């Protein structure tokens, strides 16, 4: 075993020995569409917020609670259900989860007040949190090893494209002929259809590849936490989500109230979050297949921090603001998919792929998607809306420092390092 690479990395690096091109592309495309629906169902509430607040009498602070509750329940479910799927199989967790969050989206339109909507959003978080790590594991197991970063990047990029890019546009169009209740019902329908398609296509891992955790050590969580990359990725995702969620939740208010942009300009600049996230979620993991996971992780955090700093320095200049926000979210969203996708897949001990992904996602969601928003709200209330940008900046800077300690897991980069090591030994 080459020094510096953990036992978990070596075991997980061969998780797709039985590779089938036809199955790969069917599985990856369907799972990518599924994660796009996760993003749409999660974030469609943002463009519907004015109508919901008016009809149900919900205040802005309570609306933030509705956003935070989904992230919190998502995080706990990701930890629990990721481990469960390693034990009982992908299909038994993933398919019911997809069906439940699609139905919960439709049921959101029946909410009669804050409490009922809060309960529905909490249920949606549980089901989406269950779907997330299991679908990442299924994508990794369907992929050719040299394409894991590309495929998982494609899958996760759909979250930003559907939820933060196309979501506001779709909501505005649907609101032209139906109410916010009708919008929830409509966006829930594709998930029901997709559940049937995934039931027809997705297989369990082959017996000779990624074994279920029933055949792995019983103390699966403790085994996963022994891997250095997993621990770093957990804290790193918290840092990334601190930047991503603080920006996503508060940028429209910052643009409208602090920079005094017109509503159309606010919409244009804010759309950079969705489209920048789409590019970063796909491209950074894909590039990491070539240049290595560690280098791209450091670059992602550092690049995100640089563009957030640029965003802070800009005045009311929509074009430049769009470019800076696009760059900030492209880099920071890219780190999100890199850590929960290929780094988790290649670092996990054998049979614990979904457990590893679930732990990373869980910590990031609970603290980055939940508590970081509460901290941002306190900072905004105490120091003003513009101060939240420094919280996002600090999280990304800390992440860049942490990623220097990440151990390389990309097959191509490891092979290159191994050849250089062998040449050095031969030269000596």
C-alpha angles and dihedrals in degrees: 000000000000114000116255097031117103124231089246091057093052094048095045095046090078097048093125106048094141101059122184116182096202093051092044095060096041092049096043094048094048093045090047091053089048092055089047088058089050089058093045095049091045099048103030087091091071099066089038092051099098092053093044093048091050097047099041098033094239120163125223094253089053090049088057088053089055089054094045096048092061092052093048096050089042090058096051092045092050091057095046100039096042089060092043093054090053087058105040103021141269100268095053091059104029101049098049089044092054092048094048097050091047091052090044089055090055092045090055087076090062095056113128098193148346097292096052092045090048091054092048092048090049090053090048089053092053093051095042090047089053093049096047106067093032092054090048090053091048091052092050092049092051094048134091105248093242090053101047093105093047094047097043090045090054091048095050094042088067089067093065095036095052100031104038103016110039096016098079091044092049092047092051091051094047092047088059090073106015141034128257087264090058091048091057091050093050098048090051094060100074091058092060091053092045091052089062093048093049090048087057096046115027118090132193116254113283115257092244095053131041104005121207118257091251084081093041129077112301094230091066098158093051090047091052093047090056089069111093095211091055092053092047092046091052093056091037092056090051088055092047094048090047086063098038100046097040089053095042094050100041109027096089091054091045092052095045102039104028103031093029095223119172116257093255091050091049090053093048095049094043092053087068087076092063099041094040090049091051092054095044097044090057105031103045095056090042091053089047088063085066106030101029137262097262096051093048092045092054091044092049095054094040093047092047091051092049093052093045089053089050090049090054092054096050125096128209095316108131098194095051092041090053092050093048094046091046090054094044094052095039091059098038096044088047090059089051093058093040094056098041093040124038097005091053093042095050097040100046119105114248113288093013103085096120091041091056093047091047093053093050093046093043096056091044094050098043095047104021098035097035118021095031089060091051090050090048090052091053092048091048092049092049104037106016137265094286092061093070089073090068090055089055091046093050093051093053094046091051090049092054091054093048095050092062086076095054115120115231116253106162109120094224094047092045091050090051092049090048092053091049090049091051091049090050091052091047090049091052 
